């Protein structure tokens, strides 16, 4: 019996050592598993003292969402659901749609409250809570804007009441390995604010995601992801953990879980700015009187098409390759190529994936011609694009 137990422990130790060596190899090789290469980890910049001050200022605008179940009696204690960020001084906060959604009836919670944490500590005491009302929701992007409309008892607030806010950053200008800090109230972090430092690991421009290695865990959904200047660049929304059950003794029942890591997903702050644009810009009482929640319309996707021809003769060019990348991209990589295609015998093309309307950088190349690069506006009408290539000067 003792021999059998020893043999089982040795087998489990071997599995753990193999997993450790495997992870170390992937980190050092910088493979496509989503792990940051070792040289990137060593070269990661720490947050400077100046940046720490700006991040602390951003902390003051992050709070905790409390809800009461739709079926619960009024006296029932509220429970925390997730984080939220004050984005306008007249009481507009942003969070994730799933934070304020009661999953069982698939309806918004009837009672939603917000505590703007004091010194990083959240409280569900009625005297420290504000009642929230949803005003703009984007279900597809899992985002919601809410307005503080009263204290927890429904009494009107003093007017004007100015709340601390976070400054909006430009999520379109972030780059790989840019530093960021996630601010929120994860479930396992108790009632105090929790900060997690990381970097930008990648972007999915077409689906509006920013990837990060900073810890995104349950409860800090709806919080703030800020850059080194303390500006809002994203809303922590979901996490994909990479793990595998281990059945080391072969009895059919997993006795351990091997964790490879996780990828955190942020919604860019540009989406929040678009939602704020749905409100009155001056914060007047007009938006306070809205009784119906606005739903963000779905953004139409456009299939980019057009023709490639010679600049001198106007003749169509067959076999040209065309690609669309984020605006300002100087190179084309596998990660930033949004959609691509080639021309037929008549010089016409249709790129393989539709994209939302907006400004992009268009790249094109063909044998015997100079490489082409131009910033273009893809509008909802889907007008064809004309590309003129000049003959190459190389002999």
TORRO-939980 format. One record per residue (C-alpha): residue in three letters; x, z, y. Coordinates in steps of 0.25 Angstrom, whole numbers, padded with zeros to 4 digits, always signed. Layout:
N
AlaXZY/...
END
This chain:
395
Unk+0000+0000+0000/Unk+0011+0004+0010/Unk+0019-0009+0006/Unk+0006-0017+0009/Unk+0004-0011+0022/Unk+0019-0013+0026/Unk+0018-0027+0022/Unk+0006-0029+0031/Unk+0013-0023+0043/Unk+0025-0031+0041/Unk+0016-0044+0041/Unk+0009-0040+0053/Unk+0022-0037+0060/Unk+0027-0051+0056/Unk+0014-0057+0062/Unk+0016-0049+0075/Unk+0031-0053+0076/Unk+0028-0068+0074/Unk+0017-0068+0085/Unk+0027-0061+0094/Unk+0038-0072+0091/Unk+0027-0083+0092/Unk+0023-0078+0106/Unk+0037-0076+0111/Unk+0040-0090+0106/Unk+0028-0096+0114/Unk+0032-0089+0126/Unk+0046-0094+0126/Unk+0042-0108+0123/Unk+0031-0108+0134/Unk+0022-0115+0124/Unk+0008-0120+0127/Unk+0001-0108+0122/Unk-0001-0103+0136/Unk+0010-0093+0136/Unk+0019-0093+0148/Unk+0033-0098+0145/Unk+0044-0087+0145/Unk+0051-0092+0157/Unk+0038-0092+0165/Unk+0036-0077+0161/Unk+0050-0074+0166/Unk+0048-0081+0179/Unk+0035-0075+0182/Unk+0035-0070+0196/Unk+0030-0056+0199/Unk+0020-0053+0210/Unk+0028-0050+0223/Unk+0025-0038+0231/Unk+0018-0046+0241/Unk+0009-0052+0231/Unk+0006-0039+0225/Unk+0000-0035+0239/Unk-0008-0047+0239/Unk-0013-0045+0225/Unk-0017-0031+0228/Unk-0025-0036+0240/Unk-0033-0045+0230/Unk-0036-0033+0221/Unk-0045-0027+0232/Unk-0054-0039+0230/Unk-0056-0038+0215/Unk-0067-0029+0209/Unk-0075-0026+0197/Unk-0089-0032+0193/Unk-0099-0022+0187/Unk-0112-0026+0181/Unk-0124-0020+0175/Unk-0131-0027+0163/Unk-0144-0034+0167/Unk-0152-0025+0157/Unk-0145-0012+0161/Unk-0153-0002+0169/Unk-0149+0000+0183/Unk-0142+0014+0180/Unk-0133+0008+0169/Unk-0118+0008+0173/Unk-0112-0005+0177/Unk-0100-0011+0169/Unk-0088-0019+0174/Unk-0089-0034+0171/Unk-0077-0040+0177/Unk-0069-0042+0190/Unk-0073-0049+0203/Unk-0066-0053+0216/Unk-0070-0052+0231/Unk-0068-0066+0236/Unk-0076-0064+0250/Unk-0076-0052+0259/Unk-0091-0053+0260/Unk-0093-0049+0246/Unk-0091-0061+0237/Unk-0084-0059+0224/Unk-0081-0068+0212/Unk-0080-0065+0198/Unk-0083-0072+0184/Unk-0097-0077+0181/Unk-0095-0070+0167/Unk-0092-0057+0174/Unk-0106-0056+0180/Unk-0114-0063+0168/Unk-0121-0054+0158/Unk-0117-0061+0145/Unk-0129-0057+0137/Unk-0141-0063+0145/Unk-0131-0073+0152/Unk-0136-0068+0166/Unk-0128-0062+0178/Unk-0128-0047+0178/Unk-0139-0042+0187/Unk-0131-0031+0192/Unk-0117-0035+0197/Unk-0108-0025+0204/Unk-0094-0026+0210/Unk-0083-0016+0213/Unk-0072-0020+0222/Unk-0061-0011+0216/Unk-0055+0000+0225/Unk-0040+0001+0223/Unk-0042-0007+0211/Unk-0052+0002+0204/Unk-0066-0002+0201/Unk-0078+0007+0201/Unk-0092+0005+0196/Unk-0097+0017+0205/Unk-0110+0012+0212/Unk-0104+0015+0226/Unk-0092+0005+0223/Unk-0100-0006+0218/Unk-0106-0019+0225/Unk-0118-0027+0219/Unk-0115-0042+0217/Unk-0124-0054+0217/Unk-0119-0067+0211/Unk-0119-0079+0221/Unk-0111-0090+0215/Unk-0108-0093+0201/Unk-0100-0103+0194/Unk-0103-0102+0179/Unk-0094-0113+0175/Unk-0082-0106+0181/Unk-0087-0092+0178/Unk-0086-0087+0192/Unk-0096-0080+0201/Unk-0097-0076+0216/Unk-0105-0063+0219/Unk-0108-0056+0232/Unk-0108-0041+0235/Unk-0122-0039+0240/Unk-0124-0024+0239/Unk-0119-0011+0235/Unk-0122-0007+0220/Unk-0135-0001+0224/Unk-0140-0013+0231/Unk-0138-0008+0245/Unk-0133-0018+0256/Unk-0118-0018+0260/Unk-0113-0015+0274/Unk-0112-0029+0281/Unk-0101-0034+0283/Unk-0094-0028+0271/Unk-0080-0035+0269/Unk-0074-0035+0255/Unk-0059-0037+0251/Unk-0057-0051+0246/Unk-0047-0059+0239/Unk-0041-0071+0245/Unk-0044-0084+0238/Unk-0032-0092+0233/Unk-0030-0107+0230/Unk-0031-0108+0215/Unk-0028-0123+0215/Unk-0014-0120+0220/Unk-0009-0111+0209/Unk+0001-0115+0200/Unk+0007-0112+0186/Unk+0014-0098+0185/Unk+0008-0094+0199/Unk+0007-0078+0199/Unk-0007-0072+0198/Unk-0013-0059+0197/Unk-0027-0056+0190/Unk-0035-0044+0196/Unk-0047-0038+0189/Unk-0053-0028+0181/Unk-0051-0031+0166/Unk-0059-0022+0156/Unk-0047-0016+0150/Unk-0042-0012+0164/Unk-0052-0002+0168/Unk-0058-0001+0182/Unk-0045-0003+0189/Unk-0040-0017+0194/Unk-0030-0024+0184/Unk-0020-0035+0189/Unk-0013-0045+0180/Unk-0002-0054+0184/Unk+0000-0068+0178/Unk+0003-0082+0181/Unk-0005-0095+0182/Unk-0004-0101+0168/Unk-0011-0114+0170/Unk-0023-0121+0176/Unk-0035-0128+0171/Unk-0040-0136+0183/Unk-0051-0143+0177/Unk-0058-0131+0172/Unk-0054-0122+0183/Unk-0045-0112+0176/Unk-0032-0105+0180/Unk-0024-0099+0168/Unk-0016-0086+0169/Unk-0008-0077+0160/Unk-0013-0065+0168/Unk-0022-0056+0160/Unk-0036-0060+0161/Unk-0044-0050+0153/Unk-0059-0046+0152/Unk-0064-0039+0165/Unk-0055-0046+0175/Unk-0063-0058+0174/Unk-0068-0061+0188/Unk-0056-0055+0195/Unk-0045-0061+0203/Unk-0033-0069+0200/Unk-0024-0069+0212/Unk-0011-0076+0215/Unk+0002-0070+0221/Unk-0005-0070+0235/Unk-0017-0062+0230/Unk-0026-0074+0231/Unk-0037-0077+0222/Unk-0034-0089+0213/Unk-0043-0086+0201/Unk-0053-0078+0194/Unk-0050-0072+0180/Unk-0060-0078+0171/Unk-0056-0078+0156/Unk-0045-0076+0146/Unk-0041-0084+0134/Unk-0033-0075+0124/Unk-0025-0081+0113/Unk-0025-0072+0101/Unk-0026-0073+0086/Unk-0031-0063+0075/Unk-0020-0060+0065/Unk-0023-0057+0050/Unk-0009-0052+0046/Unk-0013-0046+0032/Unk-0022-0058+0028/Unk-0035-0050+0025/Unk-0043-0059+0034/Unk-0045-0048+0045/Unk-0036-0050+0058/Unk-0028-0037+0060/Unk-0022-0041+0074/Unk-0023-0051+0085/Unk-0012-0059+0090/Unk-0012-0061+0105/Unk-0005-0073+0111/Unk-0009-0071+0126/Unk-0021-0076+0135/Unk-0024-0085+0146/Unk-0032-0080+0158/Unk-0041-0090+0165/Unk-0044-0089+0180/Unk-0055-0097+0188/Unk-0048-0103+0200/Unk-0051-0097+0214/Unk-0055-0110+0219/Unk-0068-0109+0211/Unk-0071-0096+0218/Unk-0068-0103+0231/Unk-0078-0114+0227/Unk-0089-0103+0224/Unk-0086-0096+0237/Unk-0089-0109+0244/Unk-0103-0109+0239/Unk-0106-0097+0248/Unk-0107-0097+0263/Unk-0093-0097+0269/Unk-0095-0086+0280/Unk-0100-0076+0271/Unk-0113-0075+0278/Unk-0126-0069+0273/Unk-0131-0082+0268/Unk-0124-0080+0255/Unk-0129-0066+0254/Unk-0143-0071+0253/Unk-0141-0080+0241/Unk-0150-0076+0230/Unk-0147-0087+0220/Unk-0133-0088+0213/Unk-0126-0101+0216/Unk-0121-0108+0204/Unk-0108-0116+0206/Unk-0111-0131+0203/Unk-0103-0137+0192/Unk-0091-0145+0197/Unk-0093-0160+0193/Unk-0081-0166+0185/Unk-0076-0180+0189/Unk-0070-0190+0180/Unk-0059-0196+0188/Unk-0058-0211+0186/Unk-0052-0223+0194/Unk-0042-0234+0194/Unk-0027-0236+0195/Unk-0021-0248+0201/Unk-0008-0254+0207/Unk-0007-0251+0222/Unk-0001-0265+0225/Unk-0010-0274+0217/Unk-0022-0266+0214/Unk-0022-0269+0200/Unk-0027-0259+0190/Unk-0016-0252+0182/Unk-0019-0249+0167/Unk-0012-0238+0159/Unk-0011-0228+0171/Unk-0012-0213+0169/Unk-0020-0205+0178/Unk-0021-0189+0179/Unk-0027-0179+0188/Unk-0020-0166+0191/Unk-0023-0154+0200/Unk-0021-0157+0215/Unk-0006-0157+0219/Unk-0001-0157+0205/Unk+0013-0163+0206/Unk+0014-0166+0191/Unk+0005-0169+0179/Unk+0006-0159+0167/Unk-0003-0156+0155/Unk-0009-0144+0162/Unk-0013-0150+0175/Unk-0018-0164+0171/Unk-0033-0163+0173/Unk-0037-0177+0169/Unk-0030-0190+0165/Unk-0032-0204+0161/Unk-0027-0219+0161/Unk-0031-0232+0166/Unk-0037-0244+0158/Unk-0034-0258+0160/Unk-0042-0259+0173/Unk-0034-0247+0179/Unk-0046-0238+0178/Unk-0046-0223+0173/Unk-0055-0211+0170/Unk-0048-0198+0168/Unk-0051-0190+0156/Unk-0057-0177+0162/Unk-0066-0175+0173/Unk-0062-0166+0185/Unk-0069-0158+0195/Unk-0069-0164+0209/Unk-0057-0161+0218/Unk-0043-0165+0222/Unk-0033-0168+0211/Unk-0020-0175+0210/Unk-0021-0189+0203/Unk-0009-0194+0195/Unk-0007-0208+0189/Unk+0004-0216+0183/Unk+0006-0230+0177/Unk+0018-0238+0171/Unk+0025-0245+0183/Unk+0019-0237+0194/Unk+0022-0225+0202/Unk+0016-0212+0198/Unk+0003-0209+0207/Unk-0001-0195+0212/Unk-0012-0193+0222/Unk-0022-0182+0226/Unk-0036-0186+0224/Unk-0050-0181+0226/Unk-0060-0182+0214/Unk-0074-0181+0220/Unk-0087-0179+0213/Unk-0090-0194+0215/Unk-0079-0197+0205/Unk-0074-0209+0213/Unk-0064-0217+0205/Unk-0049-0215+0209/Unk-0040-0226+0213/Unk-0025-0225+0210/Unk-0015-0235+0215/Unk-0001-0235+0208/Unk+0011-0241+0215/Unk+0022-0248+0206/Unk+0034-0240+0202/Unk+0047-0242+0210/Unk+0055-0239+0197/Unk+0061-0251+0190/
END
